[in-house]
Amino acid sequence: MARFDTSFDATSVEPTTAYELLPAGKYRAQIVESEMRVTKNGMGQFLWLMLDILEGEHKGRKIFDQLNLVNPNPTTVEIAQRTFSAICHATGRMHVSDSEDLHLIPMTIQVKIRPPKNGYGESNAIAYLPPERGSAPATRPLRSAPDPAGSSVPPKMASAPWNKKG
């Protein structure tokens, strides 16, 4: 039994609703959050991404992806790196040292419905599409850090955490 200090009034709080998949189709979206996370078994790391849908009926909806960039299975890593490359091409950022370099850049994604697997229900799958021919991807300026003299310099290109030996 769990006794509360005060009475909870469920009429004053909006209840959670069932998660609904984003329908299959093409969407304009942008990455708004990202972070490296450790896999459940502790044997690898994945880049977790949260994207916002920017236009249309589903504007404001969130969709999530994860790229297994550190994994004992080389095929898994290759798939993740190819997806990461597709994101870079979709955003126009060919060299990144921080996942934040990919934030807030509109791109086109293809959403599909993945069938149930391993006891889980249907889920969304994302493909990152290159910009259409003749149009450059929308980009934002690279982040920069002020130097001691007060001017801006481009950030140093450090190795990505998944490429560091250690």
N, C-alpha and C positions, 0 to 999 in steps of 0.2 A: 504494500500500500504506500502511496505517496501523498501525503497531506500538504496542501498549499497554504501559504500564509494568507492569501486572499482568494476570493472566488474568481475563477476565470470566466469572462463573459465572451462566448464564442460569437455573439451577434456583433461585437465591435471589431472583429478581425476577419478579413477576407480569407476564406479557406483556400487551400491549394487546389489546383485543378489537375486533371490528368494531363500528362505530357503528350502533346500531339506532334507527330512528325511534320516537318516542312514538306509540302508536296513537291514531287519531282519537277524539275524545270531549271531554267537559267535565271540567275539573280545577280544583281549588283550588290557587292558586299565589301566589307573591310574588316581587317583584324583589329580588335580593340583591346585584347588582353592576350598575354602569352607567358609561359614559364616552363622551365625544365622540371619534370617530376620523375620520381623514382618509380619503376614498375612494381606491381604487387609482390613479385617474387624477389625483388631486390637485385636482380641480375642485369638490369639495364635502366635506361632513362628514356623518356619521351618528351617531345615538345608538345605541350598542351596549348591549343589555340581556341579563342572565343571570337566569333565573327558576328557582326551586326548586318542584317539585311537593310539595304539603303533605300529601296524603292518598291513601289507596288503595294499590293494587298497585304503583304507580310512585312512591310517596313517596320523596323524596330525589333523583329524577332531575332533571337540568338540561335546560332548553330555552332557546334563544337567539332574539333578535329584533334587528332593526336598523331604524331610522327615518331615512330620508334627509332630514334637516331643512334642509340647505344643499345646493342642487343647481341647476345652470343651467336645468333643466327645471321650470317652475312646476307642472306636473301631478304630478311626483314629490314636490315639496315639499307640495302640497296633500294628497296621500295620506298622507304622513308626519304632517302636522299633524292630520289627522282621526284617525289611529291614536293619536297622542299624547293627543288629547282623549278618546278612548275609554278610555285608561289612566287619565287623571285622573278620569273619571266612575266607572270601576270601583273606584278607590281612595278616592273621596270627596274628593280634593284638586283643587279647581278652579283654584287659583292656585299655581304652583310657580316657584321661581327656581333650583332646583338639582335634578337628577335624584334625588339622595339623599332628597329629600322624599317620593319614591314608594317607597322601599325598605321592606321588611318589613311591608307592608300586604297581608293576604290578599285575594284577588280571585278571580273565576271567569273562566277562559279557555276558549275553544273551540279545540281543536287539529284541524287538517285535514292531509291528506297532499297535498302539491303534486306534480304529475306531473313527470317528468324534463324538463329544459329546458336549452338551450345547452350540451350536453355534460355536464351535472351530473345525478346520479341524483335520485330522489325526495327531498323534504325536507318538514319540518314547516312549517306556516303557523299563525300565532296570531291569533285574534280576541279582543278584550277585552270581556267582557260586563258590562252594567250590573248593579248589585245588584238582586236580585229585589224586586218591589213589597212594601212593608211592612217591609223589612229595610234597615237602614243598613249601609254598608260598614264593616268593621272598620278603625279608624284608629289611628294612634299619635300622640303629641303632636308638634307641630312642634319642630324643633331650635331651640335658642336659644343665644345667646352671652351670657356675663356682661358687664355693663357695668362701668365702673371702680369703681362703688360696691358691686359684688358682687351686684346683683340680676340676674335674667334679663330680657332683652328679646327680643321676636321678631326674627328675622333681617330685615335690610333686604331689600326686594323689588327685586332688581336685574334688569335686562334679561337675558333668556336669551342665551347666546353666539351663537345662530343669528339673533337679532334685532338685534344690534349692527351699526352701520354702521362700516365701516372699510376 
